[in-house]
Amino acid sequence: MKYCYDRLWKKLIDAKMTKTEMRQLAGISANVLAKMGKGEPVSLDSLTKICSVMNCSFDDIIEIIEQD
């Protein structure tokens, strides 16, 4: 499986918010943000914090792609 956070990055652009601003508001670590930048999985707790800050659902920020 591959994790794609492009939806989140687009949402940040629309909100005129930087990744660092979102990270600080959500209270997630730089490590979590780095994992997301690499398309790696992160905890549901971290995703929930981001969704709370961005006022959205999981589907709005992450896409899980099945690989053969």
mmJSON file of the N, C-alpha and C atoms, coordinates in Angstrom:
{"data_MODEL":{"atom_site":{
"group_PDB":["ATOM","ATOM","ATOM","ATOM","ATOM","ATOM","ATOM","ATOM","ATOM","ATOM","ATOM","ATOM","ATOM","ATOM","ATOM","ATOM","ATOM","ATOM","ATOM","ATOM","ATOM","ATOM","ATOM","ATOM","ATOM","ATOM","ATOM","ATOM","ATOM","ATOM","ATOM","ATOM","ATOM","ATOM","ATOM","ATOM","ATOM","ATOM","ATOM","ATOM","ATOM","ATOM","ATOM","ATOM","ATOM","ATOM","ATOM","ATOM","ATOM","ATOM","ATOM","ATOM","ATOM","ATOM","ATOM","ATOM","ATOM","ATOM","ATOM","ATOM","ATOM","ATOM","ATOM","ATOM","ATOM","ATOM","ATOM","ATOM","ATOM","ATOM","ATOM","ATOM","ATOM","ATOM","ATOM","ATOM","ATOM","ATOM","ATOM","ATOM","ATOM","ATOM","ATOM","ATOM","ATOM","ATOM","ATOM","ATOM","ATOM","ATOM","ATOM","ATOM","ATOM","ATOM","ATOM","ATOM","ATOM","ATOM","ATOM","ATOM","ATOM","ATOM","ATOM","ATOM","ATOM","ATOM","ATOM","ATOM","ATOM","ATOM","ATOM","ATOM","ATOM","ATOM","ATOM","ATOM","ATOM","ATOM","ATOM","ATOM","ATOM","ATOM","ATOM","ATOM","ATOM","ATOM","ATOM","ATOM","ATOM","ATOM","ATOM","ATOM","ATOM","ATOM","ATOM","ATOM","ATOM","ATOM","ATOM","ATOM","ATOM","ATOM","ATOM","ATOM","ATOM","ATOM","ATOM","ATOM","ATOM","ATOM","ATOM","ATOM","ATOM","ATOM","ATOM","ATOM","ATOM","ATOM","ATOM","ATOM","ATOM","ATOM","ATOM","ATOM","ATOM","ATOM","ATOM","ATOM","ATOM","ATOM","ATOM","ATOM","ATOM","ATOM","ATOM","ATOM","ATOM","ATOM","ATOM","ATOM","ATOM","ATOM","ATOM","ATOM","ATOM","ATOM","ATOM","ATOM","ATOM","ATOM","ATOM","ATOM","ATOM","ATOM","ATOM","ATOM","ATOM","ATOM","ATOM","ATOM","ATOM","ATOM","ATOM","ATOM"],
"id":[1,2,3,4,5,6,7,8,9,10,11,12,13,14,15,16,17,18,19,20,21,22,23,24,25,26,27,28,29,30,31,32,33,34,35,36,37,38,39,40,41,42,43,44,45,46,47,48,49,50,51,52,53,54,55,56,57,58,59,60,61,62,63,64,65,66,67,68,69,70,71,72,73,74,75,76,77,78,79,80,81,82,83,84,85,86,87,88,89,90,91,92,93,94,95,96,97,98,99,100,101,102,103,104,105,106,107,108,109,110,111,112,113,114,115,116,117,118,119,120,121,122,123,124,125,126,127,128,129,130,131,132,133,134,135,136,137,138,139,140,141,142,143,144,145,146,147,148,149,150,151,152,153,154,155,156,157,158,159,160,161,162,163,164,165,166,167,168,169,170,171,172,173,174,175,176,177,178,179,180,181,182,183,184,185,186,187,188,189,190,191,192,193,194,195,196,197,198,199,200,201,202,203,204],
"type_symbol":["N","C","C","N","C","C","N","C","C","N","C","C","N","C","C","N","C","C","N","C","C","N","C","C","N","C","C","N","C","C","N","C","C","N","C","C","N","C","C","N","C","C","N","C","C","N","C","C","N","C","C","N","C","C","N","C","C","N","C","C","N","C","C","N","C","C","N","C","C","N","C","C","N","C","C","N","C","C","N","C","C","N","C","C","N","C","C","N","C","C","N","C","C","N","C","C","N","C","C","N","C","C","N","C","C","N","C","C","N","C","C","N","C","C","N","C","C","N","C","C","N","C","C","N","C","C","N","C","C","N","C","C","N","C","C","N","C","C","N","C","C","N","C","C","N","C","C","N","C","C","N","C","C","N","C","C","N","C","C","N","C","C","N","C","C","N","C","C","N","C","C","N","C","C","N","C","C","N","C","C","N","C","C","N","C","C","N","C","C","N","C","C","N","C","C","N","C","C","N","C","C","N","C","C"],
"label_atom_id":["N","CA","C","N","CA","C","N","CA","C","N","CA","C","N","CA","C","N","CA","C","N","CA","C","N","CA","C","N","CA","C","N","CA","C","N","CA","C","N","CA","C","N","CA","C","N","CA","C","N","CA","C","N","CA","C","N","CA","C","N","CA","C","N","CA","C","N","CA","C","N","CA","C","N","CA","C","N","CA","C","N","CA","C","N","CA","C","N","CA","C","N","CA","C","N","CA","C","N","CA","C","N","CA","C","N","CA","C","N","CA","C","N","CA","C","N","CA","C","N","CA","C","N","CA","C","N","CA","C","N","CA","C","N","CA","C","N","CA","C","N","CA","C","N","CA","C","N","CA","C","N","CA","C","N","CA","C","N","CA","C","N","CA","C","N","CA","C","N","CA","C","N","CA","C","N","CA","C","N","CA","C","N","CA","C","N","CA","C","N","CA","C","N","CA","C","N","CA","C","N","CA","C","N","CA","C","N","CA","C","N","CA","C","N","CA","C","N","CA","C","N","CA","C","N","CA","C","N","CA","C","N","CA","C","N","CA","C"],
"label_alt_id":[null,null,null,null,null,null,null,null,null,null,null,null,null,null,null,null,null,null,null,null,null,null,null,null,null,null,null,null,null,null,null,null,null,null,null,null,null,null,null,null,null,null,null,null,null,null,null,null,null,null,null,null,null,null,null,null,null,null,null,null,null,null,null,null,null,null,null,null,null,null,null,null,null,null,null,null,null,null,null,null,null,null,null,null,null,null,null,null,null,null,null,null,null,null,null,null,null,null,null,null,null,null,null,null,null,null,null,null,null,null,null,null,null,null,null,null,null,null,null,null,null,null,null,null,null,null,null,null,null,null,null,null,null,null,null,null,null,null,null,null,null,null,null,null,null,null,null,null,null,null,null,null,null,null,null,null,null,null,null,null,null,null,null,null,null,null,null,null,null,null,null,null,null,null,null,null,null,null,null,null,null,null,null,null,null,null,null,null,null,null,null,null,null,null,null,null,null,null,null,null,null,null,null,null],
"label_comp_id":["MET","MET","MET","LYS","LYS","LYS","TYR","TYR","TYR","CYS","CYS","CYS","TYR","TYR","TYR","ASP","ASP","ASP","ARG","ARG","ARG","LEU","LEU","LEU","TRP","TRP","TRP","LYS","LYS","LYS","LYS","LYS","LYS","LEU","LEU","LEU","ILE","ILE","ILE","ASP","ASP","ASP","ALA","ALA","ALA","LYS","LYS","LYS","MET","MET","MET","THR","THR","THR","LYS","LYS","LYS","THR","THR","THR","GLU","GLU","GLU","MET","MET","MET","ARG","ARG","ARG","GLN","GLN","GLN","LEU","LEU","LEU","ALA","ALA","ALA","GLY","GLY","GLY","ILE","ILE","ILE","SER","SER","SER","ALA","ALA","ALA","ASN","ASN","ASN","VAL","VAL","VAL","LEU","LEU","LEU","ALA","ALA","ALA","LYS","LYS","LYS","MET","MET","MET","GLY","GLY","GLY","LYS","LYS","LYS","GLY","GLY","GLY","GLU","GLU","GLU","PRO","PRO","PRO","VAL","VAL","VAL","SER","SER","SER","LEU","LEU","LEU","ASP","ASP","ASP","SER","SER","SER","LEU","LEU","LEU","THR","THR","THR","LYS","LYS","LYS","ILE","ILE","ILE","CYS","CYS","CYS","SER","SER","SER","VAL","VAL","VAL","MET","MET","MET","ASN","ASN","ASN","CYS","CYS","CYS","SER","SER","SER","PHE","PHE","PHE","ASP","ASP","ASP","ASP","ASP","ASP","ILE","ILE","ILE","ILE","ILE","ILE","GLU","GLU","GLU","ILE","ILE","ILE","ILE","ILE","ILE","GLU","GLU","GLU","GLN","GLN","GLN","ASP","ASP","ASP"],
"label_asym_id":["A","A","A","A","A","A","A","A","A","A","A","A","A","A","A","A","A","A","A","A","A","A","A","A","A","A","A","A","A","A","A","A","A","A","A","A","A","A","A","A","A","A","A","A","A","A","A","A","A","A","A","A","A","A","A","A","A","A","A","A","A","A","A","A","A","A","A","A","A","A","A","A","A","A","A","A","A","A","A","A","A","A","A","A","A","A","A","A","A","A","A","A","A","A","A","A","A","A","A","A","A","A","A","A","A","A","A","A","A","A","A","A","A","A","A","A","A","A","A","A","A","A","A","A","A","A","A","A","A","A","A","A","A","A","A","A","A","A","A","A","A","A","A","A","A","A","A","A","A","A","A","A","A","A","A","A","A","A","A","A","A","A","A","A","A","A","A","A","A","A","A","A","A","A","A","A","A","A","A","A","A","A","A","A","A","A","A","A","A","A","A","A","A","A","A","A","A","A","A","A","A","A","A","A"],
"label_entity_id":["1","1","1","1","1","1","1","1","1","1","1","1","1","1","1","1","1","1","1","1","1","1","1","1","1","1","1","1","1","1","1","1","1","1","1","1","1","1","1","1","1","1","1","1","1","1","1","1","1","1","1","1","1","1","1","1","1","1","1","1","1","1","1","1","1","1","1","1","1","1","1","1","1","1","1","1","1","1","1","1","1","1","1","1","1","1","1","1","1","1","1","1","1","1","1","1","1","1","1","1","1","1","1","1","1","1","1","1","1","1","1","1","1","1","1","1","1","1","1","1","1","1","1","1","1","1","1","1","1","1","1","1","1","1","1","1","1","1","1","1","1","1","1","1","1","1","1","1","1","1","1","1","1","1","1","1","1","1","1","1","1","1","1","1","1","1","1","1","1","1","1","1","1","1","1","1","1","1","1","1","1","1","1","1","1","1","1","1","1","1","1","1","1","1","1","1","1","1","1","1","1","1","1","1"],
"label_seq_id":[1,1,1,2,2,2,3,3,3,4,4,4,5,5,5,6,6,6,7,7,7,8,8,8,9,9,9,10,10,10,11,11,11,12,12,12,13,13,13,14,14,14,15,15,15,16,16,16,17,17,17,18,18,18,19,19,19,20,20,20,21,21,21,22,22,22,23,23,23,24,24,24,25,25,25,26,26,26,27,27,27,28,28,28,29,29,29,30,30,30,31,31,31,32,32,32,33,33,33,34,34,34,35,35,35,36,36,36,37,37,37,38,38,38,39,39,39,40,40,40,41,41,41,42,42,42,43,43,43,44,44,44,45,45,45,46,46,46,47,47,47,48,48,48,49,49,49,50,50,50,51,51,51,52,52,52,53,53,53,54,54,54,55,55,55,56,56,56,57,57,57,58,58,58,59,59,59,60,60,60,61,61,61,62,62,62,63,63,63,64,64,64,65,65,65,66,66,66,67,67,67,68,68,68],
"pdbx_PDB_ins_code":[null,null,null,null,null,null,null,null,null,null,null,null,null,null,null,null,null,null,null,null,null,null,null,null,null,null,null,null,null,null,null,null,null,null,null,null,null,null,null,null,null,null,null,null,null,null,null,null,null,null,null,null,null,null,null,null,null,null,null,null,null,null,null,null,null,null,null,null,null,null,null,null,null,null,null,null,null,null,null,null,null,null,null,null,null,null,null,null,null,null,null,null,null,null,null,null,null,null,null,null,null,null,null,null,null,null,null,null,null,null,null,null,null,null,null,null,null,null,null,null,null,null,null,null,null,null,null,null,null,null,null,null,null,null,null,null,null,null,null,null,null,null,null,null,null,null,null,null,null,null,null,null,null,null,null,null,null,null,null,null,null,null,null,null,null,null,null,null,null,null,null,null,null,null,null,null,null,null,null,null,null,null,null,null,null,null,null,null,null,null,null,null,null,null,null,null,null,null,null,null,null,null,null,null],
"Cartn_x":[0.829,0.0,0.876,0.359,1.042,0.086,0.624,-0.175,0.122,-0.904,-0.746,-1.43,-0.661,-1.171,-1.357,-1.41,-1.557,-2.81,-3.858,-5.095,-4.856,-4.057,-3.738,-2.903,-1.893,-1.028,-1.845,-2.797,-3.659,-4.556,-5.051,-5.913,-5.14,-3.878,-3.045,-2.85,-2.631,-2.468,-3.743,-4.893,-6.174,-6.39,-5.911,-6.077,-4.962,-4.026,-2.877,-2.13,-1.899,-1.236,-0.007,1.078,2.28,2.187,3.02,3.07,3.488,4.412,4.89,3.782,3.013,1.89,0.878,0.553,-0.4,0.144,1.43,2.063,1.969,2.257,2.216,0.794,-0.162,-1.56,-2.109,-1.705,-2.199,-1.457,-0.294,0.477,1.113,1.514,2.204,3.692,4.499,5.95,6.439,7.633,8.274,8.507,8.713,8.894,7.66,6.496,5.24,5.11,5.408,5.337,6.326,7.506,8.519,8.035,7.399,6.857,5.794,4.958,3.907,4.52,5.581,6.262,6.847,7.148,7.709,6.632,5.368,4.277,4.197,4.687,4.664,3.424,3.005,1.837,2.142,1.122,1.219,0.028,0.075,-0.967,-2.303,-3.371,-4.704,-4.835,-4.132,-4.146,-3.622,-2.526,-1.958,-2.917,-3.513,-4.462,-5.687,-6.136,-7.286,-6.974,-5.785,-5.374,-5.348,-4.83,-4.78,-6.19,-7.055,-8.441,-9.154,-8.857,-9.465,-9.05,-7.77,-7.259,-7.792,-7.848,-8.261,-9.78,-10.492,-11.947,-12.396,-11.885,-12.186,-12.192,-12.388,-12.379,-11.128,-10.906,-9.737,-9.678,-10.828,-10.872,-10.404,-10.496,-10.081,-8.573,-7.842,-6.399,-5.517,-6.079,-5.243,-5.937,-5.119,-5.602,-4.698,-5.301,-4.53,-4.617,-3.453,-3.388,-2.888,-3.684,-3.309,-2.237,-1.209,-0.169,-0.194,0.133,0.163,1.415],
"Cartn_y":[-1.183,0.0,1.25,2.257,3.537,4.592,5.516,6.571,7.882,8.539,9.773,10.912,11.923,13.07,14.294,14.11,15.24,16.065,15.402,16.125,17.123,16.721,17.625,18.796,18.5,19.585,20.603,20.125,21.028,21.839,21.192,21.865,22.978,22.719,23.734,24.937,24.678,25.772,26.61,25.937,26.647,27.498,26.997,27.705,28.725,28.812,29.716,29.473,28.185,27.76,26.934,27.139,26.343,25.027,24.087,22.803,23.016,23.922,24.196,24.789,25.717,26.296,25.223,24.363,23.282,22.347,22.023,21.123,21.694,22.969,23.605,23.68,24.044,24.121,22.751,21.72,20.366,19.711,20.23,19.639,18.312,18.196,16.984,17.286,16.249,16.432,16.633,17.163,17.321,15.948,14.942,13.567,13.076,13.356,12.947,13.635,14.926,15.673,15.129,14.747,14.165,12.838,12.008,10.73,10.964,11.956,12.265,12.733,13.497,13.969,12.841,11.719,10.548,9.535,9.848,8.931,7.73,7.886,6.799,6.909,5.811,5.861,6.611,7.276,7.94,7.496,7.779,7.308,8.001,7.307,7.895,9.105,9.08,10.213,11.466,11.326,12.464,12.945,12.018,12.394,13.083,12.622,13.235,14.67,14.908,16.267,17.189,16.674,17.469,17.776,16.764,16.969,17.992,17.988,18.952,20.376,20.561,21.889,22.33,21.397,21.721,21.643,21.222,21.103,20.231,19.004,18.092,16.65,15.716,14.292,13.63,12.379,11.646,11.62,11.406,11.33,12.621,13.726,15.01,15.205,14.379,14.613,13.435,12.245,11.081,10.163,9.568,8.564,7.351,6.181,4.942,4.21,3.973,3.38,1.949,1.02,-0.388,-0.603,-1.339,-1.657,-3.144,-3.471,-4.885,-5.563],
"Cartn_z":[0.0,0.0,0.0,-0.66,-0.698,-0.146,0.614,1.215,0.499,0.016,-0.747,0.022,0.352,1.11,0.229,-1.099,-2.009,-1.713,-1.275,-0.944,0.188,1.16,2.265,1.772,0.955,0.468,-0.328,-1.139,-1.907,-0.979,0.059,1.027,1.756,2.048,2.693,1.778,0.501,-0.462,-0.517,-0.587,-0.633,0.617,1.759,3.033,3.262,2.302,2.429,3.744,4.021,5.252,4.885,5.609,5.359,6.122,5.719,6.42,7.872,8.093,9.453,10.311,9.751,10.498,10.876,9.913,10.177,11.247,11.152,12.119,13.526,13.666,14.98,15.53,14.692,15.131,15.526,14.785,15.051,16.212,16.551,17.643,17.261,15.989,15.563,15.423,15.445,15.397,13.962,13.853,12.551,11.924,12.761,12.297,11.537,12.075,11.433,10.078,10.043,8.791,7.769,8.22,7.326,6.753,7.593,7.12,6.052,6.289,5.318,4.004,4.09,2.89,2.068,2.727,2.056,1.665,1.967,1.634,2.551,3.773,4.741,5.633,6.243,7.124,8.416,8.934,10.244,11.083,12.359,13.271,13.015,13.371,13.265,14.179,15.304,16.227,15.528,14.799,14.066,12.985,12.245,11.202,11.787,12.944,13.611,14.011,14.523,14.906,13.694,12.577,11.349,10.854,10.86,10.425,11.288,12.568,13.479,13.106,12.834,12.469,11.102,10.168,8.803,8.622,9.659,9.623,8.438,8.432,7.328,7.829,6.908,7.256,6.683,7.045,6.563,5.028,4.4,2.933,2.266,2.992,2.439,2.458,3.222,3.353,2.955,2.867,2.563,1.572,0.722,-0.219,-0.078,0.059,0.185,-1.152,-1.737,-3.062,-2.944,-3.459,-3.466,-4.532,-4.202,-5.176,-5.485,-6.712,-7.113,-6.618],
"occupancy":[1.0,1.0,1.0,1.0,1.0,1.0,1.0,1.0,1.0,1.0,1.0,1.0,1.0,1.0,1.0,1.0,1.0,1.0,1.0,1.0,1.0,1.0,1.0,1.0,1.0,1.0,1.0,1.0,1.0,1.0,1.0,1.0,1.0,1.0,1.0,1.0,1.0,1.0,1.0,1.0,1.0,1.0,1.0,1.0,1.0,1.0,1.0,1.0,1.0,1.0,1.0,1.0,1.0,1.0,1.0,1.0,1.0,1.0,1.0,1.0,1.0,1.0,1.0,1.0,1.0,1.0,1.0,1.0,1.0,1.0,1.0,1.0,1.0,1.0,1.0,1.0,1.0,1.0,1.0,1.0,1.0,1.0,1.0,1.0,1.0,1.0,1.0,1.0,1.0,1.0,1.0,1.0,1.0,1.0,1.0,1.0,1.0,1.0,1.0,1.0,1.0,1.0,1.0,1.0,1.0,1.0,1.0,1.0,1.0,1.0,1.0,1.0,1.0,1.0,1.0,1.0,1.0,1.0,1.0,1.0,1.0,1.0,1.0,1.0,1.0,1.0,1.0,1.0,1.0,1.0,1.0,1.0,1.0,1.0,1.0,1.0,1.0,1.0,1.0,1.0,1.0,1.0,1.0,1.0,1.0,1.0,1.0,1.0,1.0,1.0,1.0,1.0,1.0,1.0,1.0,1.0,1.0,1.0,1.0,1.0,1.0,1.0,1.0,1.0,1.0,1.0,1.0,1.0,1.0,1.0,1.0,1.0,1.0,1.0,1.0,1.0,1.0,1.0,1.0,1.0,1.0,1.0,1.0,1.0,1.0,1.0,1.0,1.0,1.0,1.0,1.0,1.0,1.0,1.0,1.0,1.0,1.0,1.0,1.0,1.0,1.0,1.0,1.0,1.0],
"B_iso_or_equiv":[0.0,0.0,0.0,0.0,0.0,0.0,0.0,0.0,0.0,0.0,0.0,0.0,0.0,0.0,0.0,0.0,0.0,0.0,0.0,0.0,0.0,0.0,0.0,0.0,0.0,0.0,0.0,0.0,0.0,0.0,0.0,0.0,0.0,0.0,0.0,0.0,0.0,0.0,0.0,0.0,0.0,0.0,0.0,0.0,0.0,0.0,0.0,0.0,0.0,0.0,0.0,0.0,0.0,0.0,0.0,0.0,0.0,0.0,0.0,0.0,0.0,0.0,0.0,0.0,0.0,0.0,0.0,0.0,0.0,0.0,0.0,0.0,0.0,0.0,0.0,0.0,0.0,0.0,0.0,0.0,0.0,0.0,0.0,0.0,0.0,0.0,0.0,0.0,0.0,0.0,0.0,0.0,0.0,0.0,0.0,0.0,0.0,0.0,0.0,0.0,0.0,0.0,0.0,0.0,0.0,0.0,0.0,0.0,0.0,0.0,0.0,0.0,0.0,0.0,0.0,0.0,0.0,0.0,0.0,0.0,0.0,0.0,0.0,0.0,0.0,0.0,0.0,0.0,0.0,0.0,0.0,0.0,0.0,0.0,0.0,0.0,0.0,0.0,0.0,0.0,0.0,0.0,0.0,0.0,0.0,0.0,0.0,0.0,0.0,0.0,0.0,0.0,0.0,0.0,0.0,0.0,0.0,0.0,0.0,0.0,0.0,0.0,0.0,0.0,0.0,0.0,0.0,0.0,0.0,0.0,0.0,0.0,0.0,0.0,0.0,0.0,0.0,0.0,0.0,0.0,0.0,0.0,0.0,0.0,0.0,0.0,0.0,0.0,0.0,0.0,0.0,0.0,0.0,0.0,0.0,0.0,0.0,0.0,0.0,0.0,0.0,0.0,0.0,0.0],
"pdbx_formal_charge":[null,null,null,null,null,null,null,null,null,null,null,null,null,null,null,null,null,null,null,null,null,null,null,null,null,null,null,null,null,null,null,null,null,null,null,null,null,null,null,null,null,null,null,null,null,null,null,null,null,null,null,null,null,null,null,null,null,null,null,null,null,null,null,null,null,null,null,null,null,null,null,null,null,null,null,null,null,null,null,null,null,null,null,null,null,null,null,null,null,null,null,null,null,null,null,null,null,null,null,null,null,null,null,null,null,null,null,null,null,null,null,null,null,null,null,null,null,null,null,null,null,null,null,null,null,null,null,null,null,null,null,null,null,null,null,null,null,null,null,null,null,null,null,null,null,null,null,null,null,null,null,null,null,null,null,null,null,null,null,null,null,null,null,null,null,null,null,null,null,null,null,null,null,null,null,null,null,null,null,null,null,null,null,null,null,null,null,null,null,null,null,null,null,null,null,null,null,null,null,null,null,null,null,null],
"auth_seq_id":[1,1,1,2,2,2,3,3,3,4,4,4,5,5,5,6,6,6,7,7,7,8,8,8,9,9,9,10,10,10,11,11,11,12,12,12,13,13,13,14,14,14,15,15,15,16,16,16,17,17,17,18,18,18,19,19,19,20,20,20,21,21,21,22,22,22,23,23,23,24,24,24,25,25,25,26,26,26,27,27,27,28,28,28,29,29,29,30,30,30,31,31,31,32,32,32,33,33,33,34,34,34,35,35,35,36,36,36,37,37,37,38,38,38,39,39,39,40,40,40,41,41,41,42,42,42,43,43,43,44,44,44,45,45,45,46,46,46,47,47,47,48,48,48,49,49,49,50,50,50,51,51,51,52,52,52,53,53,53,54,54,54,55,55,55,56,56,56,57,57,57,58,58,58,59,59,59,60,60,60,61,61,61,62,62,62,63,63,63,64,64,64,65,65,65,66,66,66,67,67,67,68,68,68],
"auth_comp_id":["MET","MET","MET","LYS","LYS","LYS","TYR","TYR","TYR","CYS","CYS","CYS","TYR","TYR","TYR","ASP","ASP","ASP","ARG","ARG","ARG","LEU","LEU","LEU","TRP","TRP","TRP","LYS","LYS","LYS","LYS","LYS","LYS","LEU","LEU","LEU","ILE","ILE","ILE","ASP","ASP","ASP","ALA","ALA","ALA","LYS","LYS","LYS","MET","MET","MET","THR","THR","THR","LYS","LYS","LYS","THR","THR","THR","GLU","GLU","GLU","MET","MET","MET","ARG","ARG","ARG","GLN","GLN","GLN","LEU","LEU","LEU","ALA","ALA","ALA","GLY","GLY","GLY","ILE","ILE","ILE","SER","SER","SER","ALA","ALA","ALA","ASN","ASN","ASN","VAL","VAL","VAL","LEU","LEU","LEU","ALA","ALA","ALA","LYS","LYS","LYS","MET","MET","MET","GLY","GLY","GLY","LYS","LYS","LYS","GLY","GLY","GLY","GLU","GLU","GLU","PRO","PRO","PRO","VAL","VAL","VAL","SER","SER","SER","LEU","LEU","LEU","ASP","ASP","ASP","SER","SER","SER","LEU","LEU","LEU","THR","THR","THR","LYS","LYS","LYS","ILE","ILE","ILE","CYS","CYS","CYS","SER","SER","SER","VAL","VAL","VAL","MET","MET","MET","ASN","ASN","ASN","CYS","CYS","CYS","SER","SER","SER","PHE","PHE","PHE","ASP","ASP","ASP","ASP","ASP","ASP","ILE","ILE","ILE","ILE","ILE","ILE","GLU","GLU","GLU","ILE","ILE","ILE","ILE","ILE","ILE","GLU","GLU","GLU","GLN","GLN","GLN","ASP","ASP","ASP"],
"auth_asym_id":["A","A","A","A","A","A","A","A","A","A","A","A","A","A","A","A","A","A","A","A","A","A","A","A","A","A","A","A","A","A","A","A","A","A","A","A","A","A","A","A","A","A","A","A","A","A","A","A","A","A","A","A","A","A","A","A","A","A","A","A","A","A","A","A","A","A","A","A","A","A","A","A","A","A","A","A","A","A","A","A","A","A","A","A","A","A","A","A","A","A","A","A","A","A","A","A","A","A","A","A","A","A","A","A","A","A","A","A","A","A","A","A","A","A","A","A","A","A","A","A","A","A","A","A","A","A","A","A","A","A","A","A","A","A","A","A","A","A","A","A","A","A","A","A","A","A","A","A","A","A","A","A","A","A","A","A","A","A","A","A","A","A","A","A","A","A","A","A","A","A","A","A","A","A","A","A","A","A","A","A","A","A","A","A","A","A","A","A","A","A","A","A","A","A","A","A","A","A","A","A","A","A","A","A"],
"auth_atom_id":["N","CA","C","N","CA","C","N","CA","C","N","CA","C","N","CA","C","N","CA","C","N","CA","C","N","CA","C","N","CA","C","N","CA","C","N","CA","C","N","CA","C","N","CA","C","N","CA","C","N","CA","C","N","CA","C","N","CA","C","N","CA","C","N","CA","C","N","CA","C","N","CA","C","N","CA","C","N","CA","C","N","CA","C","N","CA","C","N","CA","C","N","CA","C","N","CA","C","N","CA","C","N","CA","C","N","CA","C","N","CA","C","N","CA","C","N","CA","C","N","CA","C","N","CA","C","N","CA","C","N","CA","C","N","CA","C","N","CA","C","N","CA","C","N","CA","C","N","CA","C","N","CA","C","N","CA","C","N","CA","C","N","CA","C","N","CA","C","N","CA","C","N","CA","C","N","CA","C","N","CA","C","N","CA","C","N","CA","C","N","CA","C","N","CA","C","N","CA","C","N","CA","C","N","CA","C","N","CA","C","N","CA","C","N","CA","C","N","CA","C","N","CA","C","N","CA","C","N","CA","C","N","CA","C","N","CA","C"],
"pdbx_PDB_model_num":[1,1,1,1,1,1,1,1,1,1,1,1,1,1,1,1,1,1,1,1,1,1,1,1,1,1,1,1,1,1,1,1,1,1,1,1,1,1,1,1,1,1,1,1,1,1,1,1,1,1,1,1,1,1,1,1,1,1,1,1,1,1,1,1,1,1,1,1,1,1,1,1,1,1,1,1,1,1,1,1,1,1,1,1,1,1,1,1,1,1,1,1,1,1,1,1,1,1,1,1,1,1,1,1,1,1,1,1,1,1,1,1,1,1,1,1,1,1,1,1,1,1,1,1,1,1,1,1,1,1,1,1,1,1,1,1,1,1,1,1,1,1,1,1,1,1,1,1,1,1,1,1,1,1,1,1,1,1,1,1,1,1,1,1,1,1,1,1,1,1,1,1,1,1,1,1,1,1,1,1,1,1,1,1,1,1,1,1,1,1,1,1,1,1,1,1,1,1,1,1,1,1,1,1]
}}}
